[in-house]
């Protein structure tokens, strides 16, 4: 095989694979799960999440799922080149109408096709795990 043909095959392979790699990587801006009110905000270069906000859902007295309060994470979480993110650390947790508590939380998410899907868990809290699917809404979404 000629050197020219090898170079042509290499370039065409890169052109096919590059869009797939970029599809997994998030865009700069905000990802929102409207139903759950989950907000994920990326940094300017979209290589990390700069803030995350989640609802605190817990079981009511009748056994139904109730939303009250929320979880706010203001520490950066790096996004890998494959579009996944994992955060374990402290966060401000508002359980129902109670005062702020500092709790250990874990967030895992995967970015793909303009969405972020993942889970949040809060240790030693009545807040139930949250499974979310957030859609990209741009740099400055207006509500």
N, CA, C and O atoms as a GROMACS GRO file, in nm:
protein
  572
    1UNK      N    1   0.085  -0.117   0.000
    1UNK     CA    2   0.000   0.000   0.000
    1UNK      C    3   0.090   0.123   0.000
    1UNK      O    4   0.190   0.129   0.072
    2UNK      N    5   0.054   0.219  -0.080
    2UNK     CA    6   0.135   0.340  -0.091
    2UNK      C    7   0.118   0.430   0.031
    2UNK      O    8   0.018   0.422   0.103
    3UNK      N    9   0.216   0.514   0.054
    3UNK     CA   10   0.212   0.607   0.167
    3UNK      C   11   0.094   0.703   0.152
    3UNK      O   12   0.031   0.742   0.251
    4UNK      N   13   0.065   0.739   0.031
    4UNK     CA   14  -0.046   0.832   0.004
    4UNK      C   15  -0.180   0.768   0.045
    4UNK      O   16  -0.266   0.834   0.102
    5UNK      N   17  -0.194   0.639   0.015
    5UNK     CA   18  -0.318   0.568   0.050
    5UNK      C   19  -0.331   0.553   0.202
    5UNK      O   20  -0.440   0.565   0.257
    6UNK      N   21  -0.219   0.526   0.269
    6UNK     CA   22  -0.219   0.512   0.416
    6UNK      C   23  -0.263   0.644   0.480
    6UNK      O   24  -0.344   0.644   0.572
    7UNK      N   25  -0.209   0.754   0.432
    7UNK     CA   26  -0.247   0.886   0.486
    7UNK      C   27  -0.394   0.913   0.461
    7UNK      O   28  -0.463   0.964   0.550
    8UNK      N   29  -0.445   0.881   0.344
    8UNK     CA   30  -0.586   0.903   0.312
    8UNK      C   31  -0.677   0.822   0.403
    8UNK      O   32  -0.780   0.871   0.448
    9UNK      N   33  -0.639   0.698   0.431
    9UNK     CA   34  -0.719   0.613   0.520
    9UNK      C   35  -0.715   0.669   0.662
    9UNK      O   36  -0.818   0.671   0.730
   10UNK      N   37  -0.600   0.713   0.707
   10UNK     CA   38  -0.587   0.770   0.842
   10UNK      C   39  -0.672   0.894   0.858
   10UNK      O   40  -0.739   0.910   0.960
   11UNK      N   41  -0.671   0.981   0.759
   11UNK     CA   42  -0.750   1.105   0.766
   11UNK      C   43  -0.899   1.074   0.764
   11UNK      O   44  -0.975   1.133   0.841
   12UNK      N   45  -0.941   0.983   0.679
   12UNK     CA   46  -1.084   0.950   0.674
   12UNK      C   47  -1.130   0.884   0.804
   12UNK      O   48  -1.243   0.905   0.847
   13UNK      N   49  -1.043   0.805   0.868
   13UNK     CA   50  -1.076   0.745   0.997
   13UNK      C   51  -1.096   0.852   1.103
   13UNK      O   52  -1.190   0.845   1.183
   14UNK      N   53  -1.009   0.952   1.104
   14UNK     CA   54  -1.023   1.062   1.200
   14UNK      C   55  -1.152   1.140   1.178
   14UNK      O   56  -1.217   1.180   1.274
   15UNK      N   57  -1.188   1.162   1.055
   15UNK     CA   58  -1.311   1.236   1.024
   15UNK      C   59  -1.434   1.160   1.068
   15UNK      O   60  -1.534   1.221   1.105
   16UNK      N   61  -1.430   1.028   1.066
   16UNK     CA   62  -1.542   0.946   1.110
   16UNK      C   63  -1.549   0.940   1.262
   16UNK      O   64  -1.658   0.948   1.318
   17UNK      N   65  -1.435   0.928   1.329
   17UNK     CA   66  -1.432   0.912   1.474
   17UNK      C   67  -1.447   1.043   1.551
   17UNK      O   68  -1.500   1.042   1.662
   18UNK      N   69  -1.402   1.153   1.496
   18UNK     CA   70  -1.406   1.282   1.568
   18UNK      C   71  -1.547   1.323   1.609
   18UNK      O   72  -1.565   1.361   1.725
   19UNK      N   73  -1.648   1.318   1.521
   19UNK     CA   74  -1.782   1.358   1.565
   19UNK      C   75  -1.835   1.272   1.679
   19UNK      O   76  -1.906   1.324   1.766
   20UNK      N   77  -1.803   1.144   1.681
   20UNK     CA   78  -1.848   1.058   1.790
   20UNK      C   79  -1.787   1.101   1.922
   20UNK      O   80  -1.855   1.100   2.025
   21UNK      N   81  -1.660   1.139   1.922
   21UNK     CA   82  -1.595   1.184   2.044
   21UNK      C   83  -1.655   1.315   2.093
   21UNK      O   84  -1.678   1.332   2.212
   22UNK      N   85  -1.681   1.408   2.002
   22UNK     CA   86  -1.738   1.537   2.041
   22UNK      C   87  -1.882   1.523   2.089
   22UNK      O   88  -1.925   1.604   2.171
   23UNK      N   89  -1.956   1.424   2.042
   23UNK     CA   90  -2.095   1.406   2.084
   23UNK      C   91  -2.105   1.374   2.232
   23UNK      O   92  -2.203   1.410   2.297
   24UNK      N   93  -2.005   1.306   2.287
   24UNK     CA   94  -2.007   1.270   2.429
   24UNK      C   95  -1.966   1.387   2.517
   24UNK      O   96  -2.003   1.392   2.634
   25UNK      N   97  -1.890   1.481   2.463
   25UNK     CA   98  -1.839   1.590   2.544
   25UNK      C   99  -1.945   1.699   2.557
   25UNK      O  100  -2.010   1.734   2.459
   26UNK      N  101  -1.964   1.754   2.676
   26UNK     CA  102  -2.068   1.855   2.697
   26UNK      C  103  -2.034   1.989   2.633
   26UNK      O  104  -1.919   2.017   2.597
   27UNK      N  105  -2.137   2.071   2.620
   27UNK     CA  106  -2.121   2.207   2.571
   27UNK      C  107  -2.116   2.301   2.691
   27UNK      O  108  -2.155   2.265   2.802
   28UNK      N  109  -2.066   2.421   2.667
   28UNK     CA  110  -2.066   2.524   2.770
   28UNK      C  111  -2.210   2.566   2.794
   28UNK      O  112  -2.285   2.592   2.699
   29UNK      N  113  -2.251   2.572   2.921
   29UNK     CA  114  -2.385   2.618   2.953
   29UNK      C  115  -2.452   2.537   3.062
   29UNK      O  116  -2.387   2.482   3.151
   30UNK      N  117  -2.585   2.530   3.053
   30UNK     CA  118  -2.667   2.471   3.157
   30UNK      C  119  -2.747   2.353   3.105
   30UNK      O  120  -2.808   2.359   2.998
   31UNK      N  121  -2.746   2.245   3.182
   31UNK     CA  122  -2.826   2.126   3.154
   31UNK      C  123  -2.933   2.119   3.263
   31UNK      O  124  -2.903   2.129   3.382
   32UNK      N  125  -3.059   2.102   3.222
   32UNK     CA  126  -3.171   2.108   3.316
   32UNK      C  127  -3.262   1.987   3.299
   32UNK      O  128  -3.299   1.951   3.187
   33UNK      N  129  -3.298   1.925   3.412
   33UNK     CA  130  -3.407   1.827   3.416
   33UNK      C  131  -3.526   1.906   3.468
   33UNK      O  132  -3.537   1.931   3.588
   34UNK      N  133  -3.615   1.945   3.379
   34UNK     CA  134  -3.725   2.035   3.413
   34UNK      C  135  -3.817   1.974   3.518
   34UNK      O  136  -3.856   2.042   3.613
   35UNK      N  137  -3.852   1.848   3.503
   35UNK     CA  138  -3.945   1.783   3.595
   35UNK      C  139  -3.890   1.780   3.738
   35UNK      O  140  -3.961   1.811   3.833
   36UNK      N  141  -3.762   1.744   3.752
   36UNK     CA  142  -3.702   1.733   3.886
   36UNK      C  143  -3.641   1.862   3.936
   36UNK      O  144  -3.613   1.876   4.055
   37UNK      N  145  -3.620   1.959   3.846
   37UNK     CA  146  -3.551   2.084   3.879
   37UNK      C  147  -3.405   2.056   3.918
   37UNK      O  148  -3.357   2.102   4.022
   38UNK      N  149  -3.336   1.980   3.831
   38UNK     CA  150  -3.193   1.956   3.843
   38UNK      C  151  -3.122   2.051   3.748
   38UNK      O  152  -3.161   2.065   3.633
   39UNK      N  153  -3.018   2.118   3.798
   39UNK     CA  154  -2.940   2.213   3.718
   39UNK      C  155  -2.792   2.177   3.725
   39UNK      O  156  -2.736   2.167   3.834
   40UNK      N  157  -2.730   2.156   3.609
   40UNK     CA  158  -2.587   2.130   3.599
   40UNK      C  159  -2.528   2.241   3.513
   40UNK      O  160  -2.571   2.260   3.399
   41UNK      N  161  -2.430   2.315   3.565
   41UNK     CA  162  -2.371   2.427   3.492
   41UNK      C  163  -2.224   2.397   3.468
   41UNK      O  164  -2.148   2.371   3.561
   42UNK      N  165  -2.184   2.402   3.340
   42UNK     CA  166  -2.044   2.375   3.305
   42UNK      C  167  -1.962   2.503   3.314
   42UNK      O  168  -2.015   2.614   3.314
   43UNK      N  169  -1.830   2.485   3.320
   43UNK     CA  170  -1.737   2.598   3.317
   43UNK      C  171  -1.731   2.653   3.174
   43UNK      O  172  -1.788   2.594   3.082
   44UNK      N  173  -1.662   2.766   3.156
   44UNK     CA  174  -1.652   2.829   3.023
   44UNK      C  175  -1.593   2.736   2.918
   44UNK      O  176  -1.636   2.737   2.803
   45UNK      N  177  -1.494   2.654   2.958
   45UNK     CA  178  -1.434   2.563   2.861
   45UNK      C  179  -1.504   2.426   2.858
   45UNK      O  180  -1.462   2.337   2.784
   46UNK      N  181  -1.608   2.409   2.938
   46UNK     CA  182  -1.691   2.288   2.944
   46UNK      C  183  -1.610   2.163   2.981
   46UNK      O  184  -1.645   2.052   2.942
   47UNK      N  185  -1.502   2.182   3.057
   47UNK     CA  186  -1.423   2.068   3.101
   47UNK      C  187  -1.453   2.029   3.245
   47UNK      O  188  -1.392   1.936   3.298
   48UNK      N  189  -1.547   2.100   3.308
   48UNK     CA  190  -1.586   2.069   3.445
   48UNK      C  191  -1.726   2.125   3.470
   48UNK      O  192  -1.774   2.212   3.399
   49UNK      N  193  -1.789   2.072   3.574
   49UNK     CA  194  -1.914   2.130   3.622
   49UNK      C  195  -1.876   2.229   3.731
   49UNK      O  196  -1.801   2.195   3.823
   50UNK      N  197  -1.927   2.352   3.723
   50UNK     CA  198  -1.894   2.450   3.827
   50UNK      C  199  -1.999   2.456   3.936
   50UNK      O  200  -1.970   2.501   4.047
   51UNK      N  201  -2.121   2.411   3.906
   51UNK     CA  202  -2.223   2.404   4.009
   51UNK      C  203  -2.329   2.301   3.971
   51UNK      O  204  -2.354   2.276   3.853
   52UNK      N  205  -2.392   2.243   4.075
   52UNK     CA  206  -2.497   2.145   4.056
   52UNK      C  207  -2.605   2.171   4.161
   52UNK      O  208  -2.575   2.202   4.276
   53UNK      N  209  -2.729   2.158   4.120
   53UNK     CA  210  -2.841   2.178   4.212
   53UNK      C  211  -2.941   2.065   4.190
   53UNK      O  212  -2.976   2.033   4.077
   54UNK      N  213  -2.988   2.005   4.301
   54UNK     CA  214  -3.080   1.892   4.296
   54UNK      C  215  -3.192   1.912   4.396
   54UNK      O  216  -3.176   1.987   4.492
   55UNK      N  217  -3.307   1.846   4.375
   55UNK     CA  218  -3.414   1.852   4.475
   55UNK      C  219  -3.384   1.752   4.587
   55UNK      O  220  -3.312   1.654   4.567
   56UNK      N  221  -3.438   1.777   4.703
   56UNK     CA  222  -3.435   1.679   4.811
   56UNK      C  223  -3.573   1.614   4.810
   56UNK      O  224  -3.673   1.677   4.845
   57UNK      N  225  -3.578   1.488   4.770
   57UNK     CA  226  -3.703   1.414   4.768
   57UNK      C  227  -3.700   1.312   4.881
   57UNK      O  228  -3.599   1.246   4.902
   58UNK      N  229  -3.810   1.301   4.954
   58UNK     CA  230  -3.817   1.208   5.065
   58UNK      C  231  -3.957   1.150   5.073
   58UNK      O  232  -4.049   1.200   5.009
   59UNK      N  233  -3.972   1.044   5.153
   59UNK     CA  234  -4.103   0.981   5.168
   59UNK      C  235  -4.186   1.058   5.269
   59UNK      O  236  -4.142   1.085   5.381
   60UNK      N  237  -4.308   1.092   5.228
   60UNK     CA  238  -4.401   1.160   5.317
   60UNK      C  239  -4.463   1.061   5.414
   60UNK      O  240  -4.438   0.941   5.405
   61UNK      N  241  -4.544   1.111   5.507
   61UNK     CA  242  -4.607   1.027   5.609
   61UNK      C  243  -4.696   0.920   5.547
   61UNK      O  244  -4.711   0.812   5.603
   62UNK      N  245  -4.755   0.951   5.430
   62UNK     CA  246  -4.844   0.855   5.363
   62UNK      C  247  -4.768   0.763   5.266
   62UNK      O  248  -4.830   0.683   5.196
   63UNK      N  249  -4.635   0.774   5.262
   63UNK     CA  250  -4.554   0.690   5.175
   63UNK      C  251  -4.528   0.748   5.037
   63UNK      O  252  -4.452   0.689   4.960
   64UNK      N  253  -4.589   0.862   5.005
   64UNK     CA  254  -4.568   0.924   4.874
   64UNK      C  255  -4.433   0.997   4.872
   64UNK      O  256  -4.377   1.031   4.977
   65UNK      N  257  -4.382   1.022   4.752
   65UNK     CA  258  -4.257   1.095   4.736
   65UNK      C  259  -4.287   1.245   4.736
   65UNK      O  260  -4.369   1.293   4.658
   66UNK      N  261  -4.220   1.317   4.825
   66UNK     CA  262  -4.241   1.460   4.843
   66UNK      C  263  -4.110   1.533   4.813
   66UNK      O  264  -4.002   1.486   4.852
   67UNK      N  265  -4.117   1.646   4.746
   67UNK     CA  266  -3.999   1.730   4.725
   67UNK      C  267  -4.004   1.847   4.820
   67UNK      O  268  -4.107   1.911   4.836
   68UNK      N  269  -3.891   1.874   4.883
   68UNK     CA  270  -3.880   1.987   4.974
   68UNK      C  271  -3.734   2.014   5.003
   68UNK      O  272  -3.659   1.921   5.033
   69UNK      N  273  -3.695   2.137   4.994
   69UNK     CA  274  -3.554   2.170   5.014
   69UNK      C  275  -3.474   2.138   4.890
   69UNK      O  276  -3.529   2.131   4.780
   70UNK      N  277  -3.345   2.119   4.906
   70UNK     CA  278  -3.261   2.089   4.791
   70UNK      C  279  -3.116   2.068   4.829
   70UNK      O  280  -3.078   2.082   4.946
   71UNK      N  281  -3.037   2.034   4.729
   71UNK     CA  282  -2.894   2.009   4.748
   71UNK      C  283  -2.818   2.100   4.654
   71UNK      O  284  -2.845   2.102   4.534
   72UNK      N  285  -2.723   2.176   4.707
   72UNK     CA  286  -2.644   2.270   4.628
   72UNK      C  287  -2.497   2.231   4.639
   72UNK      O  288  -2.441   2.225   4.748
   73UNK      N  289  -2.433   2.205   4.522
   73UNK     CA  290  -2.291   2.172   4.517
   73UNK      C  291  -2.222   2.283   4.439
   73UNK      O  292  -2.252   2.305   4.321
   74UNK      N  293  -2.129   2.353   4.503
   74UNK     CA  294  -2.060   2.465   4.439
   74UNK      C  295  -1.913   2.436   4.412
   74UNK      O  296  -1.838   2.529   4.382
   75UNK      N  297  -1.872   2.313   4.424
   75UNK     CA  298  -1.733   2.276   4.397
   75UNK      C  299  -1.723   2.218   4.257
   75UNK      O  300  -1.816   2.152   4.209
   76UNK      N  301  -1.609   2.243   4.191
   76UNK     CA  302  -1.592   2.194   4.055
   76UNK      C  303  -1.576   2.043   4.052
   76UNK      O  304  -1.515   1.983   4.141
   77UNK      N  305  -1.632   1.982   3.948
   77UNK     CA  306  -1.618   1.839   3.923
   77UNK      C  307  -1.571   1.823   3.779
   77UNK      O  308  -1.641   1.862   3.686
   78UNK      N  309  -1.453   1.767   3.761
   78UNK     CA  310  -1.393   1.752   3.629
   78UNK      C  311  -1.474   1.656   3.543
   78UNK      O  312  -1.521   1.553   3.591
   79UNK      N  313  -1.488   1.691   3.415
   79UNK     CA  314  -1.554   1.606   3.318
   79UNK      C  315  -1.445   1.536   3.237
   79UNK      O  316  -1.356   1.601   3.182
   80UNK      N  317  -1.451   1.404   3.229
   80UNK     CA  318  -1.348   1.329   3.158
   80UNK      C  319  -1.363   1.347   3.007
   80UNK      O  320  -1.464   1.398   2.960
   81UNK      N  321  -1.262   1.304   2.934
   81UNK     CA  322  -1.265   1.316   2.788
   81UNK      C  323  -1.374   1.229   2.726
   81UNK      O  324  -1.413   1.252   2.612
   82UNK      N  325  -1.424   1.130   2.801
   82UNK     CA  326  -1.533   1.047   2.750
   82UNK      C  327  -1.670   1.105   2.783
   82UNK      O  328  -1.772   1.049   2.744
   83UNK      N  329  -1.673   1.219   2.855
   83UNK     CA  330  -1.799   1.285   2.887
   83UNK      C  331  -1.860   1.242   3.018
   83UNK      O  332  -1.978   1.271   3.043
   84UNK      N  333  -1.785   1.173   3.104
   84UNK     CA  334  -1.841   1.132   3.232
   84UNK      C  335  -1.785   1.219   3.344
   84UNK      O  336  -1.675   1.274   3.334
   85UNK      N  337  -1.863   1.228   3.451
   85UNK     CA  338  -1.823   1.306   3.567
   85UNK      C  339  -1.858   1.229   3.693
   85UNK      O  340  -1.961   1.161   3.699
   86UNK      N  341  -1.772   1.240   3.793
   86UNK     CA  342  -1.796   1.176   3.921
   86UNK      C  343  -1.751   1.272   4.031
   86UNK      O  344  -1.639   1.323   4.027
   87UNK      N  345  -1.838   1.295   4.127
   87UNK     CA  346  -1.807   1.386   4.237
   87UNK      C  347  -1.846   1.319   4.368
   87UNK      O  348  -1.957   1.267   4.382
   88UNK      N  349  -1.757   1.320   4.463
   88UNK     CA  350  -1.785   1.277   4.600
   88UNK      C  351  -1.728   1.384   4.691
   88UNK      O  352  -1.609   1.415   4.685
   89UNK      N  353  -1.812   1.439   4.776
   89UNK     CA  354  -1.766   1.543   4.866
   89UNK      C  355  -1.879   1.601   4.948
   89UNK      O  356  -1.987   1.543   4.956
   90UNK      N  357  -1.853   1.716   5.008
   90UNK     CA  358  -1.950   1.784   5.095
   90UNK      C  359  -2.040   1.876   5.012
   90UNK      O  360  -1.997   1.934   4.912
   91UNK      N  361  -2.164   1.888   5.057
   91UNK     CA  362  -2.258   1.978   4.990
   91UNK      C  363  -2.355   2.036   5.092
   91UNK      O  364  -2.376   1.979   5.199
   92UNK      N  365  -2.413   2.150   5.056
   92UNK     CA  366  -2.517   2.212   5.139
   92UNK      C  367  -2.649   2.141   5.108
   92UNK      O  368  -2.694   2.138   4.994
   93UNK      N  369  -2.710   2.084   5.212
   93UNK     CA  370  -2.834   2.010   5.194
   93UNK      C  371  -2.942   2.076   5.280
   93UNK      O  372  -2.923   2.097   5.400
   94UNK      N  373  -3.053   2.107   5.217
   94UNK     CA  374  -3.170   2.163   5.286
   94UNK      C  375  -3.277   2.055   5.283
   94UNK      O  376  -3.337   2.029   5.179
   95UNK      N  377  -3.300   1.993   5.399
   95UNK     CA  378  -3.394   1.882   5.409
   95UNK      C  379  -3.531   1.937   5.448
   95UNK      O  380  -3.554   1.972   5.564
   96UNK      N  381  -3.621   1.944   5.351
   96UNK     CA  382  -3.753   2.001   5.378
   96UNK      C  383  -3.740   2.147   5.414
   96UNK      O  384  -3.681   2.224   5.340
   97UNK      N  385  -3.795   2.185   5.529
   97UNK     CA  386  -3.789   2.324   5.572
   97UNK      C  387  -3.682   2.347   5.679
   97UNK      O  388  -3.679   2.452   5.742
   98UNK      N  389  -3.594   2.248   5.699
   98UNK     CA  390  -3.491   2.261   5.802
   98UNK      C  391  -3.376   2.350   5.756
   98UNK      O  392  -3.365   2.385   5.638
   99UNK      N  393  -3.292   2.387   5.851
   99UNK     CA  394  -3.174   2.467   5.821
   99UNK      C  395  -3.074   2.387   5.739
   99UNK      O  396  -3.084   2.264   5.728
  100UNK      N  397  -2.979   2.457   5.683
  100UNK     CA  398  -2.875   2.394   5.602
  100UNK      C  399  -2.794   2.293   5.684
  100UNK      O  400  -2.755   2.320   5.797
  101UNK      N  401  -2.771   2.178   5.623
  101UNK     CA  402  -2.686   2.074   5.679
  101UNK      C  403  -2.573   2.049   5.579
  101UNK      O  404  -2.594   2.059   5.458
  102UNK      N  405  -2.456   2.017   5.628
  102UNK     CA  406  -2.346   1.978   5.539
  102UNK      C  407  -2.341   1.826   5.540
  102UNK      O  408  -2.321   1.764   5.644
  103UNK      N  409  -2.359   1.767   5.423
  103UNK     CA  410  -2.364   1.621   5.409
  103UNK      C  411  -2.268   1.574   5.300
  103UNK      O  412  -2.231   1.650   5.211
  104UNK      N  413  -2.230   1.447   5.309
  104UNK     CA  414  -2.152   1.384   5.204
  104UNK      C  415  -2.247   1.344   5.091
  104UNK      O  416  -2.350   1.282   5.115
  105UNK      N  417  -2.209   1.380   4.968
  105UNK     CA  418  -2.291   1.346   4.852
  105UNK      C  419  -2.203   1.281   4.745
  105UNK      O  420  -2.081   1.299   4.743
  106UNK      N  421  -2.267   1.205   4.658
  106UNK     CA  422  -2.201   1.144   4.544
  106UNK      C  423  -2.286   1.170   4.421
  106UNK      O  424  -2.406   1.144   4.420
  107UNK      N  425  -2.221   1.221   4.316
  107UNK     CA  426  -2.289   1.246   4.189
  107UNK      C  427  -2.210   1.175   4.079
  107UNK      O  428  -2.088   1.189   4.072
  108UNK      N  429  -2.279   1.101   3.995
  108UNK     CA  430  -2.218   1.045   3.875
  108UNK      C  431  -2.308   1.082   3.758
  108UNK      O  432  -2.430   1.080   3.770
  109UNK      N  433  -2.247   1.117   3.645
  109UNK     CA  434  -2.325   1.155   3.528
  109UNK      C  435  -2.246   1.124   3.401
  109UNK      O  436  -2.123   1.113   3.404
  110UNK      N  437  -2.318   1.112   3.293
  110UNK     CA  438  -2.258   1.088   3.162
  110UNK      C  439  -2.325   1.182   3.062
  110UNK      O  440  -2.447   1.187   3.052
  111UNK      N  441  -2.243   1.259   2.989
  111UNK     CA  442  -2.292   1.350   2.886
  111UNK      C  443  -2.289   1.279   2.752
  111UNK      O  444  -2.191   1.214   2.717
  112UNK      N  445  -2.399   1.291   2.677
  112UNK     CA  446  -2.406   1.232   2.544
  112UNK      C  447  -2.525   1.289   2.469
  112UNK      O  448  -2.636   1.296   2.522
  113UNK      N  449  -2.502   1.330   2.347
  113UNK     CA  450  -2.610   1.377   2.262
  113UNK      C  451  -2.692   1.493   2.317
  113UNK      O  452  -2.814   1.494   2.301
  114UNK      N  453  -2.628   1.589   2.381
  114UNK     CA  454  -2.699   1.705   2.434
  114UNK      C  455  -2.774   1.679   2.564
  114UNK      O  456  -2.857   1.760   2.603
  115UNK      N  457  -2.746   1.567   2.630
  115UNK     CA  458  -2.810   1.534   2.758
  115UNK      C  459  -2.706   1.489   2.859
  115UNK      O  460  -2.595   1.449   2.824
  116UNK      N  461  -2.745   1.497   2.984
  116UNK     CA  462  -2.664   1.444   3.094
  116UNK      C  463  -2.754   1.354   3.177
  116UNK      O  464  -2.857   1.398   3.228
  117UNK      N  465  -2.716   1.227   3.189
  117UNK     CA  466  -2.794   1.133   3.269
  117UNK      C  467  -2.708   1.088   3.385
  117UNK      O  468  -2.588   1.063   3.370
  118UNK      N  469  -2.770   1.078   3.504
  118UNK     CA  470  -2.691   1.037   3.618
  118UNK      C  471  -2.772   1.020   3.744
  118UNK      O  472  -2.895   1.017   3.742
  119UNK      N  473  -2.700   1.009   3.856
  119UNK     CA  474  -2.762   0.991   3.986
  119UNK      C  475  -2.692   1.076   4.092
  119UNK      O  476  -2.575   1.111   4.080
  120UNK      N  477  -2.768   1.108   4.195
  120UNK     CA  478  -2.717   1.177   4.314
  120UNK      C  479  -2.759   1.096   4.435
  120UNK      O  480  -2.873   1.052   4.443
  121UNK      N  481  -2.668   1.077   4.529
  121UNK     CA  482  -2.704   1.016   4.658
  121UNK      C  483  -2.649   1.104   4.769
  121UNK      O  484  -2.543   1.165   4.756
  122UNK      N  485  -2.723   1.109   4.878
  122UNK     CA  486  -2.684   1.189   4.995
  122UNK      C  487  -2.673   1.094   5.114
  122UNK      O  488  -2.767   1.020   5.145
  123UNK      N  489  -2.559   1.097   5.181
  123UNK     CA  490  -2.535   1.011   5.296
  123UNK      C  491  -2.604   1.067   5.421
  123UNK      O  492  -2.611   1.189   5.439
  124UNK      N  493  -2.654   0.979   5.505
  124UNK     CA  494  -2.714   1.013   5.634
  124UNK      C  495  -2.814   1.127   5.623
  124UNK      O  496  -2.806   1.227   5.694
  125UNK      N  497  -2.909   1.110   5.533
  125UNK     CA  498  -3.010   1.212   5.509
  125UNK      C  499  -3.140   1.146   5.466
  125UNK      O  500  -3.138   1.038   5.406
  126UNK      N  501  -3.253   1.209   5.496
  126UNK     CA  502  -3.379   1.155   5.446
  126UNK      C  503  -3.396   1.175   5.294
  126UNK      O  504  -3.487   1.119   5.234
  127UNK      N  505  -3.307   1.255   5.233
  127UNK     CA  506  -3.316   1.277   5.088
  127UNK      C  507  -3.288   1.147   5.014
  127UNK      O  508  -3.185   1.083   5.035
  128UNK      N  509  -3.381   1.107   4.929
  128UNK     CA  510  -3.369   0.984   4.851
  128UNK      C  511  -3.273   1.005   4.734
  128UNK      O  512  -3.251   1.119   4.692
  129UNK      N  513  -3.215   0.898   4.680
  129UNK     CA  514  -3.134   0.911   4.559
  129UNK      C  515  -3.216   0.971   4.445
  129UNK      O  516  -3.335   0.943   4.432
  130UNK      N  517  -3.153   1.054   4.364
  130UNK     CA  518  -3.219   1.120   4.252
  130UNK      C  519  -3.158   1.069   4.122
  130UNK      O  520  -3.036   1.077   4.103
  131UNK      N  521  -3.241   1.017   4.033
  131UNK     CA  522  -3.197   0.980   3.898
  131UNK      C  523  -3.248   1.087   3.804
  131UNK      O  524  -3.368   1.115   3.800
  132UNK      N  525  -3.157   1.149   3.728
  132UNK     CA  526  -3.194   1.261   3.643
  132UNK      C  527  -3.153   1.240   3.499
  132UNK      O  528  -3.062   1.163   3.468
  133UNK      N  529  -3.222   1.311   3.412
  133UNK     CA  530  -3.188   1.317   3.270
  133UNK      C  531  -3.206   1.463   3.228
  133UNK      O  532  -3.317   1.507   3.199
  134UNK      N  533  -3.095   1.537   3.226
  134UNK     CA  534  -3.099   1.681   3.201
  134UNK      C  535  -3.066   1.710   3.055
  134UNK      O  536  -2.975   1.650   2.997
  135UNK      N  537  -3.140   1.802   2.996
  135UNK     CA  538  -3.122   1.841   2.856
  135UNK      C  539  -3.046   1.974   2.850
  135UNK      O  540  -3.058   2.057   2.940
  136UNK      N  541  -2.968   1.993   2.745
  136UNK     CA  542  -2.891   2.116   2.728
  136UNK      C  543  -2.986   2.233   2.695
  136UNK      O  544  -3.069   2.222   2.606
  137UNK      N  545  -2.972   2.345   2.768
  137UNK     CA  546  -3.056   2.462   2.747
  137UNK      C  547  -2.978   2.587   2.710
  137UNK      O  548  -3.037   2.695   2.703
  138UNK      N  549  -2.850   2.577   2.685
  138UNK     CA  550  -2.772   2.693   2.640
  138UNK      C  551  -2.693   2.758   2.751
  138UNK      O  552  -2.689   2.711   2.865
  139UNK      N  553  -2.629   2.871   2.714
  139UNK     CA  554  -2.541   2.940   2.807
  139UNK      C  555  -2.619   3.019   2.912
  139UNK      O  556  -2.586   3.014   3.030
  140UNK      N  557  -2.721   3.090   2.872
  140UNK     CA  558  -2.801   3.170   2.966
  140UNK      C  559  -2.949   3.138   2.946
  140UNK      O  560  -3.022   3.218   2.887
  141UNK      N  561  -2.995   3.022   2.997
  141UNK     CA  562  -3.136   2.988   2.975
  141UNK      C  563  -3.227   3.085   3.048
  141UNK      O  564  -3.201   3.123   3.162
  142UNK      N  565  -3.333   3.125   2.983
  142UNK     CA  566  -3.431   3.217   3.040
  142UNK      C  567  -3.557   3.138   3.074
  142UNK      O  568  -3.609   3.063   2.991
  143UNK      N  569  -3.606   3.156   3.195
  143UNK     CA  570  -3.724   3.080   3.237
  143UNK      C  571  -3.837   3.167   3.247
  143UNK      O  572  -3.947   3.123   3.281
   0.00000   0.00000   0.00000
